Amino acid sequence: MSGILRQSDALAPAAIRVLGADALAPYAMNHLGAPVGADDEAVVQQALAAYPPGPDASEVSVWSYRGLVEASHAFLPGSAQHWPPPPEAAAGWVGSDPWPKLSHRVSQLAALALPGLAPGLAEQLATRTDDLSRGFVRAVRRRDWLQAAGLGRWLARLPDVPQTLGLDSGLAFVRQMGGGDPRVRLHAVAAQRFYGRGW
């Protein structure tokens, strides 16, 4: 990572903050034996220090930051003492949001759909797979490929997704139609690599 986003680059911390946990997705693939570069750790530490969520931050912003902290603990464990504790993040919206609003928020948090991250959030979302499936279909119909890809990535992680959804063919279609957007491609590839969905 540090070969692309160097610590001396002023934009590196902002880029990592925007990517969130996905900045460490390559380590999630093989973190048991993958060497961790000191520069990678330094760049992530810089992003966490520079862009913590403020007191008025949205739930999405807090969860995104929490996901990057969790990913740092999970995938860069050699320097665990340097990482801040994950901030508290409210999740009452999972149960109370109507499905269109829920789908929008969940798609924005697609980076948290990495294995092992945000287990409490994943457990709550598992109770609303029907609503997320409805949001996925709606996003595809509206050609909102980014929202569809983010929702599809979460659905790939969650259990008991309705078979009638056709998630694999749906994700493949979303990747084909929206793959020109690197964010869409990222979510589709993550669903494939981590959960074997969308082939």
FIDO-337324 format. One record per residue (C-alpha): chain; x, y, z; residue in one letter; residue number from 1. Coordinates in pm, 1 decimal. Layout:
// residues N
+---+----------+----------+----------+---+-----+
! c !       c1 !       c2 !       c3 ! r !   k !
+---+----------+----------+----------+---+-----+
! A !        X !        Y !        Z ! A ! NUM !
...
+---+----------+----------+----------+---+-----+
//
This chain:
// residues 199
+---+----------+----------+----------+---+-----+
! c !       c1 !       c2 !       c3 ! r !   k !
+---+----------+----------+----------+---+-----+
! A !      0.0 !      0.0 !      0.0 ! M !   1 !
! A !    274.5 !    242.6 !     91.0 ! S !   2 !
! A !    417.7 !    201.8 !   -259.3 ! G !   3 !
! A !    112.5 !    387.3 !   -387.7 ! I !   4 !
! A !     19.4 !    607.3 !    -92.6 ! L !   5 !
! A !    337.8 !    733.1 !     65.7 ! R !   6 !
! A !    346.6 !    888.0 !    410.4 ! Q !   7 !
! A !    498.2 !   1206.5 !    270.0 ! S !   8 !
! A !    201.5 !   1255.3 !     34.8 ! D !   9 !
! A !    -46.1 !   1498.1 !    189.6 ! A !  10 !
! A !   -336.4 !   1321.1 !     19.0 ! L !  11 !
! A !   -248.1 !    974.2 !    152.1 ! A !  12 !
! A !   -428.3 !   1003.8 !    488.6 ! P !  13 !
! A !   -741.2 !   1140.6 !    320.5 ! A !  14 !
! A !   -737.5 !    862.2 !     61.8 ! A !  15 !
! A !   -708.6 !    596.4 !    331.3 ! I !  16 !
! A !   -986.3 !    756.6 !    535.2 ! R !  17 !
! A !  -1213.5 !    748.5 !    229.1 ! V !  18 !
! A !  -1126.4 !    385.2 !    152.7 ! L !  19 !
! A !  -1170.7 !    289.9 !    515.9 ! G !  20 !
! A !  -1114.3 !    -77.1 !    591.8 ! A !  21 !
! A !  -1073.2 !   -148.0 !    220.6 ! D !  22 !
! A !   -731.7 !     15.5 !    239.5 ! A !  23 !
! A !   -627.0 !   -301.9 !    423.2 ! L !  24 !
! A !   -826.0 !   -549.9 !    214.5 ! A !  25 !
! A !   -509.1 !   -700.9 !     60.1 ! P !  26 !
! A !   -391.2 !   -794.5 !    410.2 ! Y !  27 !
! A !   -730.5 !   -951.3 !    479.2 ! A !  28 !
! A !   -669.1 !  -1197.0 !    194.3 ! M !  29 !
! A !   -348.0 !  -1341.7 !    349.2 ! N !  30 !
! A !   -283.1 !  -1169.6 !    676.3 ! H !  31 !
! A !   -160.0 !  -1485.1 !    850.4 ! L !  32 !
! A !    165.1 !  -1489.9 !    660.0 ! G !  33 !
! A !    184.8 !  -1154.7 !    487.9 ! A !  34 !
! A !    469.7 !   -925.0 !    589.0 ! P !  35 !
! A !    356.6 !   -586.3 !    713.9 ! V !  36 !
! A !    559.0 !   -290.2 !    600.5 ! G !  37 !
! A !    642.1 !    -27.1 !    859.7 ! A !  38 !
! A !    548.8 !    238.3 !    606.5 ! D !  39 !
! A !    203.9 !     85.3 !    564.3 ! D !  40 !
! A !    147.0 !    103.7 !    938.4 ! E !  41 !
! A !    268.0 !    463.1 !    949.1 ! A !  42 !
! A !     34.9 !    571.2 !    667.8 ! V !  43 !
! A !   -266.2 !    413.2 !    839.0 ! V !  44 !
! A !   -173.3 !    564.4 !   1175.5 ! Q !  45 !
! A !   -145.9 !    902.7 !   1009.2 ! Q !  46 !
! A !   -494.4 !    867.7 !    858.0 ! A !  47 !
! A !   -648.8 !    764.7 !   1189.4 ! L !  48 !
! A !   -486.6 !   1055.4 !   1370.0 ! A !  49 !
! A !   -571.3 !   1312.2 !   1103.5 ! A !  50 !
! A !   -937.2 !   1228.2 !   1042.8 ! Y !  51 !
! A !  -1118.2 !   1104.5 !   1353.7 ! P !  52 !
! A !  -1496.2 !   1152.4 !   1344.4 ! P !  53 !
! A !  -1606.2 !   1475.0 !   1507.1 ! G !  54 !
! A !  -1883.3 !   1509.7 !   1766.3 ! P !  55 !
! A !  -2140.3 !   1579.7 !   1493.8 ! D !  56 !
! A !  -2023.4 !   1305.2 !   1258.7 ! A !  57 !
! A !  -2282.7 !   1091.6 !   1087.2 ! S !  58 !
! A !  -2329.6 !    726.4 !   1179.5 ! E !  59 !
! A !  -2173.1 !    630.0 !    846.5 ! V !  60 !
! A !  -1861.7 !    834.5 !    919.8 ! S !  61 !
! A !  -1823.5 !    685.8 !   1268.4 ! V !  62 !
! A !  -1874.4 !    331.1 !   1140.2 ! W !  63 !
! A !  -1628.3 !    387.3 !    856.9 ! S !  64 !
! A !  -1363.3 !    508.1 !   1099.9 ! Y !  65 !
! A !  -1439.4 !    220.4 !   1335.2 ! R !  66 !
! A !  -1398.1 !    -22.2 !   1046.2 ! G !  67 !
! A !  -1052.1 !    113.1 !    965.9 ! L !  68 !
! A !   -951.6 !     79.6 !   1332.3 ! V !  69 !
! A !  -1086.8 !   -275.9 !   1347.2 ! E !  70 !
! A !   -905.8 !   -365.8 !   1024.8 ! A !  71 !
! A !   -582.5 !   -224.2 !   1167.1 ! S !  72 !
! A !   -615.4 !   -444.3 !   1475.3 ! H !  73 !
! A !   -707.3 !   -750.1 !   1267.9 ! A !  74 !
! A !   -473.6 !   -724.0 !    970.3 ! F !  75 !
! A !   -177.2 !   -525.2 !   1104.7 ! L !  76 !
! A !   -155.6 !   -698.6 !   1442.0 ! P !  77 !
! A !    219.1 !   -657.0 !   1491.2 ! G !  78 !
! A !    172.3 !   -300.2 !   1606.7 ! S !  79 !
! A !   -157.2 !   -336.7 !   1794.0 ! A !  80 !
! A !    -37.7 !   -113.3 !   2076.2 ! Q !  81 !
! A !    -26.0 !    181.1 !   1833.8 ! H !  82 !
! A !   -389.5 !    160.6 !   1724.1 ! W !  83 !
! A !   -665.0 !    352.5 !   1904.9 ! P !  84 !
! A !   -958.2 !    154.8 !   2044.3 ! P !  85 !
! A !  -1255.9 !    141.5 !   1806.6 ! P !  86 !
! A !  -1500.5 !    423.0 !   1884.0 ! P !  87 !
! A !  -1853.7 !    342.6 !   1990.9 ! E !  88 !
! A !  -2089.1 !    344.6 !   1692.9 ! A !  89 !
! A !  -2467.3 !    351.8 !   1721.5 ! A !  90 !
! A !  -2657.5 !     79.5 !   1538.4 ! A !  91 !
! A !  -3017.5 !    152.1 !   1633.2 ! G !  92 !
! A !  -3079.8 !    263.4 !   1276.2 ! W !  93 !
! A !  -3042.1 !    -96.5 !   1155.3 ! V !  94 !
! A !  -3370.1 !   -190.5 !   1316.8 ! G !  95 !
! A !  -3556.6 !    136.7 !   1269.9 ! S !  96 !
! A !  -3463.9 !    264.8 !    923.0 ! D !  97 !
! A !  -3713.3 !    199.2 !    643.2 ! P !  98 !
! A !  -3558.4 !    -26.0 !    379.1 ! W !  99 !
! A !  -3464.9 !    247.6 !    126.1 ! P ! 100 !
! A !  -3273.4 !    446.8 !    387.9 ! K ! 101 !
! A !  -3120.8 !    131.4 !    534.0 ! L ! 102 !
! A !  -3003.6 !     24.2 !    188.9 ! S ! 103 !
! A !  -2841.7 !    360.4 !    127.8 ! H ! 104 !
! A !  -2650.1 !    353.2 !    456.7 ! R ! 105 !
! A !  -2543.9 !     -9.0 !    425.2 ! V ! 106 !
! A !  -2411.2 !     46.6 !     73.1 ! S ! 107 !
! A !  -2197.8 !    332.1 !    207.5 ! Q ! 108 !
! A !  -2050.9 !     90.1 !    463.1 ! L ! 109 !
! A !  -1957.7 !   -181.3 !    214.2 ! A ! 110 !
! A !  -1592.0 !   -170.0 !    325.8 ! A ! 111 !
! A !  -1701.8 !   -318.6 !    659.5 ! L ! 112 !
! A !  -1810.7 !   -636.2 !    480.4 ! A ! 113 !
! A !  -1457.5 !   -774.8 !    513.0 ! L ! 114 !
! A !  -1432.5 !  -1107.3 !    699.1 ! P ! 115 !
! A !  -1440.7 !  -1066.6 !   1075.1 ! G ! 116 !
! A !  -1506.5 !   -693.4 !   1081.9 ! L ! 117 !
! A !  -1808.4 !   -537.7 !   1253.6 ! A ! 118 !
! A !  -1953.8 !   -869.4 !   1373.6 ! P ! 119 !
! A !  -2224.8 !   -697.6 !   1577.4 ! G ! 120 !
! A !  -2337.8 !   -492.4 !   1279.8 ! L ! 121 !
! A !  -2336.2 !   -800.9 !   1056.4 ! A ! 122 !
! A !  -2548.9 !   -988.6 !   1308.8 ! E ! 123 !
! A !  -2808.4 !   -712.1 !   1311.8 ! Q ! 124 !
! A !  -2807.8 !   -677.9 !    933.8 ! L ! 125 !
! A !  -2870.2 !  -1052.0 !    904.8 ! A ! 126 !
! A !  -3220.2 !   -986.7 !   1040.1 ! T ! 127 !
! A !  -3292.9 !   -757.9 !    745.1 ! R ! 128 !
! A !  -3166.3 !   -952.1 !    446.9 ! T ! 129 !
! A !  -3508.4 !   -929.7 !    280.1 ! D ! 130 !
! A !  -3498.2 !   -550.1 !    300.2 ! D ! 131 !
! A !  -3139.3 !   -535.4 !    175.8 ! L ! 132 !
! A !  -3232.4 !   -767.8 !   -110.2 ! S ! 133 !
! A !  -3516.8 !   -532.7 !   -198.6 ! R ! 134 !
! A !  -3268.2 !   -244.2 !   -194.9 ! G ! 135 !
! A !  -3030.5 !   -436.9 !   -421.2 ! F ! 136 !
! A !  -3304.1 !   -497.6 !   -678.8 ! V ! 137 !
! A !  -3415.4 !   -135.3 !   -661.6 ! R ! 138 !
! A !  -3058.3 !    -10.5 !   -712.5 ! A ! 139 !
! A !  -3012.0 !   -236.2 !  -1016.1 ! V ! 140 !
! A !  -3339.0 !   -116.5 !  -1166.6 ! R ! 141 !
! A !  -3232.1 !    244.0 !  -1111.7 ! R ! 142 !
! A !  -2887.7 !    167.8 !  -1257.2 ! R ! 143 !
! A !  -2729.3 !    285.7 !   -935.0 ! D ! 144 !
! A !  -2439.3 !     47.5 !   -979.1 ! W ! 145 !
! A !  -2242.3 !    174.3 !   -680.7 ! L ! 146 !
! A !  -2527.7 !    121.6 !   -437.4 ! Q ! 147 !
! A !  -2606.2 !   -216.6 !   -591.7 ! A ! 148 !
! A !  -2243.6 !   -327.4 !   -563.6 ! A ! 149 !
! A !  -2217.2 !   -218.7 !   -200.4 ! G ! 150 !
! A !  -2540.2 !   -394.2 !   -106.2 ! L ! 151 !
! A !  -2443.2 !   -701.7 !   -304.8 ! G ! 152 !
! A !  -2113.0 !   -717.8 !   -121.4 ! R ! 153 !
! A !  -2289.6 !   -713.6 !    215.9 ! W ! 154 !
! A !  -2544.2 !   -970.7 !    100.0 ! L ! 155 !
! A !  -2255.2 !  -1194.1 !     -6.9 ! A ! 156 !
! A !  -2140.3 !  -1196.3 !    356.3 ! R ! 157 !
! A !  -2479.6 !  -1240.9 !    521.7 ! L ! 158 !
! A !  -2657.5 !  -1574.0 !    574.4 ! P ! 159 !
! A !  -3007.6 !  -1663.4 !    456.4 ! D ! 160 !
! A !  -3016.0 !  -1438.7 !    149.8 ! V ! 161 !
! A !  -3324.7 !  -1534.6 !    -51.7 ! P ! 162 !
! A !  -3239.5 !  -1776.7 !   -332.5 ! Q ! 163 !
! A !  -3491.6 !  -1595.6 !   -550.2 ! T ! 164 !
! A !  -3268.2 !  -1286.6 !   -546.9 ! L ! 165 !
! A !  -3016.9 !  -1445.2 !   -784.7 ! G ! 166 !
! A !  -2728.9 !  -1272.6 !   -607.9 ! L ! 167 !
! A !  -2451.3 !  -1433.3 !   -811.5 ! D ! 168 !
! A !  -2592.6 !  -1337.0 !  -1148.9 ! S ! 169 !
! A !  -2696.3 !   -999.9 !  -1007.8 ! G ! 170 !
! A !  -2345.2 !   -918.1 !   -888.7 ! L ! 171 !
! A !  -2197.6 !  -1033.2 !  -1219.5 ! A ! 172 !
! A !  -2442.8 !   -805.3 !  -1402.3 ! F ! 173 !
! A !  -2361.0 !   -509.8 !  -1177.1 ! V ! 174 !
! A !  -1989.5 !   -562.8 !  -1237.0 ! R ! 175 !
! A !  -2042.7 !   -580.4 !  -1611.7 ! Q ! 176 !
! A !  -2257.8 !   -269.3 !  -1627.6 ! M ! 177 !
! A !  -2081.9 !    -54.2 !  -1368.1 ! G ! 178 !
! A !  -1729.5 !   -190.6 !  -1376.5 ! G ! 179 !
! A !  -1597.9 !    130.1 !  -1525.9 ! G ! 180 !
! A !  -1632.8 !    278.6 !  -1177.8 ! D ! 181 !
! A !  -1341.7 !    148.3 !   -969.4 ! P ! 182 !
! A !  -1556.3 !    153.1 !   -654.8 ! R ! 183 !
! A !  -1811.9 !    -77.0 !   -818.1 ! V ! 184 !
! A !  -1537.2 !   -309.0 !   -933.1 ! R ! 185 !
! A !  -1381.5 !   -311.3 !   -586.3 ! L ! 186 !
! A !  -1705.3 !   -422.7 !   -420.0 ! H ! 187 !
! A !  -1776.4 !   -686.7 !   -685.4 ! A ! 188 !
! A !  -1424.2 !   -829.0 !   -663.9 ! V ! 189 !
! A !  -1440.8 !   -831.9 !   -282.4 ! A ! 190 !
! A !  -1767.3 !  -1029.5 !   -294.4 ! A ! 191 !
! A !  -1594.3 !  -1280.9 !   -521.2 ! Q ! 192 !
! A !  -1263.2 !  -1308.6 !   -341.7 ! R ! 193 !
! A !  -1390.5 !  -1321.1 !     15.2 ! F ! 194 !
! A !  -1725.6 !  -1495.8 !    -22.8 ! Y ! 195 !
! A !  -1721.4 !  -1666.1 !   -363.2 ! G ! 196 !
! A !  -2027.8 !  -1478.3 !   -486.8 ! R ! 197 !
! A !  -2088.0 !  -1315.9 !   -823.4 ! G ! 198 !
! A !  -1894.9 !  -1550.0 !  -1051.1 ! W ! 199 !
+---+----------+----------+----------+---+-----+
//
